Amino acid sequence: MAVLPCAGTSVALCGVQPQSMLSVSIASKSFARLPRVIRPRGFASSCSSFFSQQSFYTLYHMRSSSGNFHHRRGSRLIVRAESDFYSILGVSKNASKSEIKSAYRKLARSYHPDVNKEPGAEQKFKDISNAYEVLSDDEKRSIYDRYGEAGLKGAGMGGQGDFSSPFDIFESLFDMGGRGGMGGRGSRNMATEGEDQGYNLVLNFKEAVFGAEKEIEITKLDTCKTCDGSGAKPGTTSSRCTACGGQGQVISSARTPLGVFQQVSTCPSCDGSGEISTPCDACKGDGRVRKSKKVSLKVPAGVDSGSRLRVRSEGNAGRRGGPPGDLFVMIDVLPDPVLKRDDTNILYTCKISYLDAILGTTVKVPTVDGTVDLKIPSGTQPGTTLVMAKKGVPLLNKSNKRGDQLVRVQVEIPKRVSGEEKKLIEELSNLKKGKVASSAR
């Protein structure tokens, strides 16, 4: 690299090929002196696709055409030329097709993003694929040798940022086909799985506790019988999509001061199939039609609100022969007016009189199994919880194990009593006081 001084301005020259890089450092002097240093005929040849003498005149006149053009002391103006595809692959300009192919295979394996996790590996892999795409094609290579990348773009063959998917090139060369290659990438027209479907199922309290068999009706996309899922009208043949070249994806690029940004999206013309065909009249080219179907469900014991059941292969049909999705049934349980649920336990509140609390009694308690007699022992205190073992909810997927029913005893104290009741209560109170006095002596 040579550095040419010009007063306070230095110009770094990194070669004169179309693929070279020019770095111009501006120190302190006027930018107007730059063209007098870099105008010699020997700097840029007439066949250069990036710089010519006229290019520097244009660069020079930018200052006069833009009133707000300024530069700061010590700033750097960096102008990058196009990539050298031969250097990227590490081959000479006279390399044969076999040498180019061999170099690509070796580099592609080393820099594939699924193998090489180093920063910049994926971009390097894309650059390698772009270089191979051009140099492996005789027509593109001839145009590139004469005019560089600008010639390719001008010929409508794709310029920087307009190449095919690098993963498609890799897969085609390594014979990975629609089965997918490293990282599971495959052909863009491969079969795709259908979407999952959802359904909300409402159960009553006992159905959730003990399980139930239900029949539901759903609406889903099923394979079109007219075209057998191909989406093409019977009797017609499909052709390769010209918009994406049969890849099923299109790449759009935008040039910014920071570089070229690429975005890969599904081809809108062929919907990602890579083929164009006359659409089927029944399914309008989708390969699927909406139909209603009845599905039988076996709800296991112990489900609760928020539980989710999965019914395999009852979702939407797949595209191009892909497997169907699944049906997910969301459970919603209606509350019981008397019994409450706490995980696998059932809660119930029992009300008894203060006399029953003192003397003890037997009460009838509702459970999910029916009404059951529960013995209240004498002297039961308010707020006492009695356990009815194995009267709760079965454990999910373990129906032989159950929770308990917890009975909370609530003692009712009367606000008003009759005269006779009051007299008896007072006698009982005096009797209690007399026993206390006797024991104190």
C-alpha positions as CSV (number, residue, x, y, z in Angstrom):
1,M,0.0,0.0,0.0
2,A,1.4,3.4,-1.0
3,V,0.6,6.7,0.8
4,L,0.8,9.9,-1.2
5,P,1.2,13.1,0.8
6,C,-0.5,16.3,-0.3
7,A,0.2,19.2,2.0
8,G,-1.8,18.1,5.2
9,T,-3.7,15.5,3.3
10,S,-2.7,11.8,2.9
11,V,-4.3,9.4,0.5
12,A,-3.9,5.6,1.0
13,L,-4.0,3.5,-2.1
14,C,-4.8,-0.3,-1.8
15,G,-4.5,-1.4,-5.4
16,V,-6.3,-0.4,-8.6
17,Q,-8.4,-3.5,-9.3
18,P,-12.2,-3.2,-9.4
19,Q,-12.4,-5.2,-6.1
20,S,-9.8,-3.1,-4.2
21,M,-10.5,-0.8,-1.3
22,L,-9.7,2.9,-1.1
23,S,-9.3,4.6,2.2
24,V,-9.0,8.4,2.2
25,S,-7.8,10.1,5.4
26,I,-8.5,13.8,5.7
27,A,-6.3,15.4,8.3
28,S,-6.7,19.2,8.3
29,K,-6.3,20.7,4.9
30,S,-9.0,21.6,2.4
31,F,-10.8,18.8,0.7
32,A,-10.4,20.6,-2.6
33,R,-6.8,19.4,-2.9
34,L,-7.8,15.8,-3.1
35,P,-8.5,15.5,-6.9
36,R,-5.1,16.9,-7.8
37,V,-3.4,14.0,-6.0
38,I,-5.6,11.1,-7.2
39,R,-6.3,12.2,-10.8
40,P,-3.2,10.5,-12.5
41,R,-4.3,8.2,-15.3
42,G,-2.4,5.3,-13.8
43,F,-4.6,5.2,-10.7
44,A,-7.8,3.9,-12.1
45,S,-8.0,2.0,-15.4
46,S,-10.8,2.7,-17.9
47,C,-12.2,-0.8,-17.3
48,S,-12.6,-0.2,-13.5
49,S,-16.2,-0.9,-12.4
50,F,-15.9,1.3,-9.3
51,F,-13.5,4.3,-9.7
52,S,-12.6,6.3,-12.7
53,Q,-11.3,9.8,-13.1
54,Q,-14.8,11.1,-13.4
55,S,-15.7,9.4,-10.1
56,F,-13.2,11.7,-8.3
57,Y,-14.5,14.7,-10.1
58,T,-18.0,13.8,-8.8
59,L,-16.6,13.3,-5.3
60,Y,-14.9,16.7,-5.5
61,H,-18.0,18.6,-6.7
62,M,-20.1,17.1,-3.9
63,R,-18.9,20.0,-1.8
64,S,-20.1,22.7,-4.2
65,S,-23.4,21.0,-4.9
66,S,-24.3,20.5,-1.2
67,G,-24.3,23.6,0.9
68,N,-24.1,21.7,4.2
69,F,-21.1,19.6,3.4
70,H,-18.5,19.8,6.2
71,H,-15.6,17.8,7.4
72,R,-14.0,17.8,10.8
73,R,-10.3,17.8,11.6
74,G,-9.0,14.3,11.9
75,S,-12.1,12.7,10.3
76,R,-11.8,9.8,7.8
77,L,-13.8,9.2,4.6
78,I,-13.8,5.5,3.8
79,V,-15.0,4.3,0.4
80,R,-15.3,0.6,-0.1
81,A,-15.1,-1.1,-3.4
82,E,-16.8,-4.4,-4.4
83,S,-15.7,-7.8,-3.0
84,D,-13.2,-9.9,-4.9
85,F,-14.9,-13.2,-5.4
86,Y,-11.7,-15.0,-6.4
87,S,-10.0,-13.9,-3.2
88,I,-13.0,-14.9,-1.1
89,L,-12.7,-18.5,-2.4
90,G,-8.9,-18.4,-2.4
91,V,-8.5,-19.3,-6.1
92,S,-6.8,-17.6,-9.0
93,K,-8.7,-15.9,-11.9
94,N,-7.7,-18.8,-14.1
95,A,-9.1,-21.4,-11.8
96,S,-11.2,-24.2,-13.3
97,K,-14.8,-25.0,-12.3
98,S,-13.6,-28.1,-10.4
99,E,-11.1,-26.0,-8.5
100,I,-13.8,-23.4,-7.6
101,K,-16.2,-26.1,-6.6
102,S,-13.6,-27.8,-4.4
103,A,-12.6,-24.5,-2.7
104,Y,-16.3,-23.7,-2.0
105,R,-17.0,-27.1,-0.5
106,K,-14.0,-26.8,1.8
107,L,-14.9,-23.2,3.0
108,A,-18.6,-23.8,3.2
109,R,-18.2,-26.7,5.6
110,S,-15.8,-24.6,7.8
111,Y,-18.0,-21.5,8.0
112,H,-21.5,-23.0,8.0
113,P,-23.4,-21.3,10.9
114,D,-24.5,-24.6,12.4
115,V,-20.8,-25.7,12.6
116,N,-18.9,-22.5,13.2
117,K,-20.3,-20.4,16.1
118,E,-17.7,-17.7,15.9
119,P,-18.9,-14.1,15.3
120,G,-19.0,-13.2,11.6
121,A,-19.1,-16.9,10.5
122,E,-22.6,-16.6,9.0
123,Q,-21.7,-13.5,7.0
124,K,-18.5,-15.2,5.8
125,F,-20.6,-18.2,4.8
126,K,-22.9,-15.9,2.8
127,D,-20.0,-14.2,1.1
128,I,-18.5,-17.6,0.1
129,S,-21.9,-18.7,-1.3
130,N,-22.3,-15.5,-3.2
131,A,-18.9,-15.8,-4.8
132,Y,-19.5,-19.5,-5.7
133,E,-22.9,-18.7,-7.3
134,V,-21.2,-16.2,-9.7
135,L,-18.0,-18.0,-10.5
136,S,-19.6,-21.4,-11.0
137,D,-21.8,-19.9,-13.8
138,D,-20.0,-19.3,-17.0
139,E,-22.2,-16.4,-18.1
140,K,-22.1,-14.6,-14.7
141,R,-18.4,-15.2,-14.4
142,S,-17.7,-13.7,-17.8
143,I,-19.7,-10.6,-17.0
144,Y,-18.0,-10.3,-13.6
145,D,-14.5,-10.6,-15.0
146,R,-15.3,-7.7,-17.4
147,Y,-17.4,-5.4,-15.3
148,G,-17.3,-6.6,-11.7
149,E,-20.5,-6.8,-9.5
150,A,-21.9,-3.7,-11.1
151,G,-22.0,-5.5,-14.4
152,L,-24.0,-8.4,-12.8
153,K,-26.5,-6.0,-11.4
154,G,-26.8,-4.1,-14.6
155,A,-27.4,-7.3,-16.5
156,G,-30.3,-8.2,-14.2
157,M,-28.4,-11.2,-12.7
158,G,-28.2,-9.9,-9.2
159,G,-25.7,-7.7,-7.5
160,Q,-24.6,-7.4,-4.0
161,G,-27.5,-8.4,-1.7
162,D,-29.5,-10.0,-4.6
163,F,-28.1,-13.5,-4.5
164,S,-29.9,-16.8,-4.0
165,S,-30.2,-18.2,-0.5
166,P,-26.7,-19.4,0.6
167,F,-28.3,-22.4,2.4
168,D,-30.0,-23.5,-0.9
169,I,-26.7,-23.4,-2.7
170,F,-25.1,-25.4,0.2
171,E,-27.9,-28.0,0.2
172,S,-27.9,-28.5,-3.6
173,L,-24.2,-29.0,-3.7
174,F,-24.1,-31.4,-0.8
175,D,-27.2,-33.3,-2.0
176,M,-29.4,-32.6,1.0
177,G,-32.6,-32.1,-1.0
178,G,-35.9,-31.6,0.7
179,R,-34.8,-33.7,3.7
180,G,-33.0,-30.8,5.2
181,G,-29.3,-30.3,5.8
182,M,-27.3,-29.0,8.8
183,G,-29.6,-27.4,11.3
184,G,-32.7,-28.8,9.7
185,R,-32.7,-26.4,6.7
186,G,-34.3,-27.9,3.7
187,S,-35.9,-27.2,0.4
188,R,-38.3,-24.3,0.4
189,N,-41.1,-26.4,-1.3
190,M,-40.9,-29.2,1.2
191,A,-44.1,-30.4,3.0
192,T,-45.1,-28.3,6.0
193,E,-47.1,-29.3,9.1
194,G,-50.6,-28.1,9.6
195,E,-51.6,-25.5,12.2
196,D,-52.8,-26.5,15.7
197,Q,-56.5,-25.9,16.6
198,G,-58.0,-24.9,19.9
199,Y,-61.4,-25.7,21.5
200,N,-62.9,-24.6,24.8
201,L,-64.8,-27.4,26.7
202,V,-67.0,-26.6,29.7
203,L,-67.5,-29.3,32.4
204,N,-69.6,-29.4,35.5
205,F,-68.0,-30.0,38.9
206,K,-68.5,-33.8,39.1
207,E,-67.4,-34.3,35.4
208,A,-64.1,-32.7,36.3
209,V,-63.7,-34.8,39.4
210,F,-64.5,-38.2,37.9
211,G,-63.8,-37.6,34.2
212,A,-66.3,-37.9,31.3
213,E,-66.6,-38.9,27.7
214,K,-67.6,-36.0,25.5
215,E,-68.3,-35.6,21.8
216,I,-67.4,-32.2,20.3
217,E,-67.8,-30.7,16.9
218,I,-64.9,-28.7,15.4
219,T,-64.3,-26.9,12.2
220,K,-60.8,-27.4,10.6
221,L,-59.0,-27.3,7.3
222,D,-58.9,-30.8,5.7
223,T,-57.1,-32.0,2.6
224,C,-58.9,-31.1,-0.6
225,K,-60.2,-34.3,-2.2
226,T,-60.5,-32.6,-5.6
227,C,-56.8,-31.9,-6.1
228,D,-55.5,-34.3,-3.4
229,G,-53.9,-31.4,-1.5
230,S,-51.7,-30.2,-4.3
231,G,-53.7,-27.0,-4.8
232,A,-53.5,-27.4,-8.6
233,K,-56.5,-27.8,-10.8
234,P,-56.7,-31.5,-11.9
235,G,-55.4,-32.0,-15.4
236,T,-53.0,-29.1,-15.3
237,T,-49.2,-29.0,-14.7
238,S,-47.2,-26.6,-12.6
239,S,-44.3,-24.5,-13.6
240,R,-41.3,-23.1,-11.8
241,C,-42.0,-19.8,-10.1
242,T,-40.2,-17.0,-12.0
243,A,-40.4,-14.6,-9.1
244,C,-38.3,-16.7,-6.7
245,G,-36.6,-19.1,-9.2
246,G,-38.3,-22.0,-7.6
247,Q,-36.7,-21.3,-4.2
248,G,-40.0,-20.4,-2.4
249,Q,-38.3,-17.3,-0.9
250,V,-37.3,-13.9,-2.1
251,I,-34.5,-11.7,-0.8
252,S,-34.9,-7.9,-0.6
253,S,-32.0,-5.6,0.1
254,A,-31.6,-2.0,1.0
255,R,-28.4,-0.1,0.8
256,T,-27.6,2.2,3.7
257,P,-24.6,4.1,4.9
258,L,-23.9,1.2,7.3
259,G,-24.0,-1.5,4.6
260,V,-26.5,-3.7,2.8
261,F,-29.4,-5.0,4.8
262,Q,-31.1,-8.2,3.6
263,Q,-34.6,-9.6,4.4
264,V,-35.7,-13.1,3.4
265,S,-39.5,-13.6,3.1
266,T,-41.9,-16.2,1.7
267,C,-42.5,-15.6,-2.0
268,P,-45.9,-14.0,-2.4
269,S,-46.3,-15.3,-5.9
270,C,-46.1,-19.0,-5.1
271,D,-46.7,-18.9,-1.4
272,G,-43.4,-20.6,-0.7
273,S,-44.0,-23.6,-2.9
274,G,-41.6,-22.6,-5.6
275,E,-44.1,-23.6,-8.3
276,I,-46.9,-21.8,-10.1
277,S,-50.0,-23.7,-11.1
278,T,-53.7,-23.2,-12.1
279,P,-55.5,-23.1,-8.8
280,C,-58.0,-25.8,-7.9
281,D,-61.6,-24.6,-8.1
282,A,-62.6,-26.3,-4.8
283,C,-59.8,-25.1,-2.5
284,K,-58.7,-22.0,-4.5
285,G,-55.1,-23.3,-4.6
286,D,-54.7,-23.8,-0.9
287,G,-54.9,-27.6,-1.1
288,R,-57.2,-27.6,1.9
289,V,-60.9,-26.9,2.5
290,R,-62.8,-26.1,5.7
291,K,-64.9,-28.9,7.1
292,S,-66.8,-29.8,10.2
293,K,-66.0,-32.9,12.2
294,K,-67.2,-34.6,15.4
295,V,-64.4,-35.7,17.7
296,S,-64.8,-38.1,20.7
297,L,-63.0,-37.1,23.9
298,K,-62.2,-39.0,27.0
299,V,-61.7,-36.5,29.8
300,P,-59.5,-38.0,32.6
301,A,-60.6,-37.7,36.2
302,G,-59.1,-34.9,38.2
303,V,-58.9,-32.1,35.5
304,D,-59.5,-28.6,36.6
305,S,-60.0,-25.2,35.0
306,G,-56.9,-24.4,32.9
307,S,-56.2,-28.1,32.1
308,R,-55.3,-28.7,28.5
309,L,-56.0,-31.9,26.6
310,R,-54.1,-32.8,23.4
311,V,-55.7,-34.7,20.6
312,R,-53.1,-35.6,18.0
313,S,-53.6,-35.1,14.3
314,E,-57.0,-33.4,14.7
315,G,-55.7,-30.0,13.8
316,N,-55.5,-28.4,10.3
317,A,-54.2,-30.6,7.5
318,G,-50.6,-30.0,6.4
319,R,-49.6,-28.4,3.1
320,R,-48.1,-30.4,0.2
321,G,-48.5,-33.7,2.0
322,G,-47.3,-32.5,5.4
323,P,-48.6,-34.0,8.7
324,P,-51.7,-32.4,10.3
325,G,-51.5,-30.3,13.4
326,D,-53.0,-31.2,16.8
327,L,-56.2,-30.2,18.6
328,F,-55.8,-28.6,22.0
329,V,-58.9,-28.7,24.3
330,M,-58.9,-26.1,27.1
331,I,-61.0,-27.1,30.1
332,D,-63.3,-24.8,32.0
333,V,-65.0,-26.1,35.2
334,L,-68.3,-24.7,36.5
335,P,-68.3,-24.1,40.3
336,D,-70.5,-26.2,42.6
337,P,-72.9,-24.2,44.8
338,V,-72.0,-26.1,48.0
339,L,-68.6,-27.8,47.5
340,K,-65.4,-26.0,46.9
341,R,-62.2,-27.3,45.5
342,D,-58.7,-26.8,46.7
343,D,-56.4,-28.8,44.4
344,T,-57.3,-32.5,45.2
345,N,-59.2,-31.6,48.4
346,I,-62.9,-30.6,48.7
347,L,-64.0,-28.1,51.2
348,Y,-67.4,-28.0,53.0
349,T,-68.7,-25.9,55.9
350,C,-71.1,-27.6,58.3
351,K,-73.3,-25.6,60.7
352,I,-74.4,-27.1,64.0
353,S,-76.1,-25.7,67.2
354,Y,-74.2,-24.9,70.4
355,L,-76.0,-27.8,72.0
356,D,-74.9,-30.2,69.3
357,A,-71.4,-28.9,69.7
358,I,-71.6,-29.6,73.5
359,L,-73.4,-33.0,73.4
360,G,-72.1,-34.2,70.0
361,T,-74.3,-35.3,67.1
362,T,-74.4,-36.9,63.6
363,V,-75.0,-34.8,60.5
364,K,-75.5,-35.6,56.9
365,V,-72.7,-34.1,54.7
366,P,-72.9,-33.9,50.9
367,T,-69.9,-35.2,49.0
368,V,-69.1,-36.0,45.3
369,D,-70.0,-39.6,46.1
370,G,-73.4,-38.7,47.6
371,T,-74.6,-37.8,51.0
372,V,-72.6,-39.3,53.9
373,D,-73.2,-39.4,57.7
374,L,-70.5,-37.5,59.7
375,K,-70.2,-37.9,63.5
376,I,-69.6,-34.7,65.3
377,P,-67.9,-35.5,68.6
378,S,-69.1,-33.9,71.9
379,G,-67.2,-30.7,72.9
380,T,-66.4,-29.7,69.3
381,Q,-65.1,-26.2,69.2
382,P,-66.1,-23.6,66.6
383,G,-63.8,-23.6,63.6
384,T,-62.8,-27.3,64.1
385,T,-62.0,-29.1,60.8
386,L,-62.9,-32.7,60.4
387,V,-61.3,-34.9,57.7
388,M,-63.3,-37.3,55.6
389,A,-60.5,-39.4,54.1
390,K,-60.5,-40.2,50.4
391,K,-63.6,-38.3,49.6
392,G,-61.8,-35.7,47.6
393,V,-60.6,-35.4,43.9
394,P,-58.7,-38.2,42.2
395,L,-55.1,-37.4,41.3
396,L,-54.8,-36.6,37.6
397,N,-53.6,-39.8,35.8
398,K,-53.7,-41.6,39.2
399,S,-57.4,-42.2,39.7
400,N,-56.7,-44.8,42.4
401,K,-55.5,-42.1,44.7
402,R,-57.8,-39.4,46.0
403,G,-57.6,-36.3,48.1
404,D,-59.8,-35.7,51.2
405,Q,-63.0,-33.7,52.0
406,L,-62.3,-31.2,54.8
407,V,-65.4,-30.3,56.8
408,R,-65.2,-27.1,58.8
409,V,-67.6,-27.0,61.8
410,Q,-69.4,-23.7,62.3
411,V,-71.2,-23.4,65.7
412,E,-74.3,-21.2,65.6
413,I,-75.1,-19.2,68.8
414,P,-78.8,-18.1,68.9
415,K,-79.4,-14.4,69.3
416,R,-82.8,-14.9,71.1
417,V,-84.0,-17.7,73.3
418,S,-87.4,-18.5,75.0
419,G,-88.0,-18.0,78.7
420,E,-87.8,-21.6,79.4
421,E,-84.6,-22.0,77.5
422,K,-83.1,-19.1,79.3
423,K,-84.2,-20.5,82.7
424,L,-82.5,-23.9,81.9
425,I,-79.3,-22.1,80.7
426,E,-79.2,-20.1,83.9
427,E,-79.6,-23.3,86.0
428,L,-76.8,-24.9,84.0
429,S,-74.7,-21.8,84.6
430,N,-75.4,-21.9,88.3
431,L,-74.6,-25.5,88.4
432,K,-71.3,-24.9,86.6
433,K,-70.5,-22.1,89.1
434,G,-71.2,-24.3,92.1
435,K,-68.9,-27.0,90.8
436,V,-66.2,-24.4,90.3
437,A,-66.7,-23.2,93.9
438,S,-66.6,-26.7,95.4
439,S,-63.4,-27.5,93.5
440,A,-61.8,-24.3,94.8
441,R,-62.3,-25.4,98.5
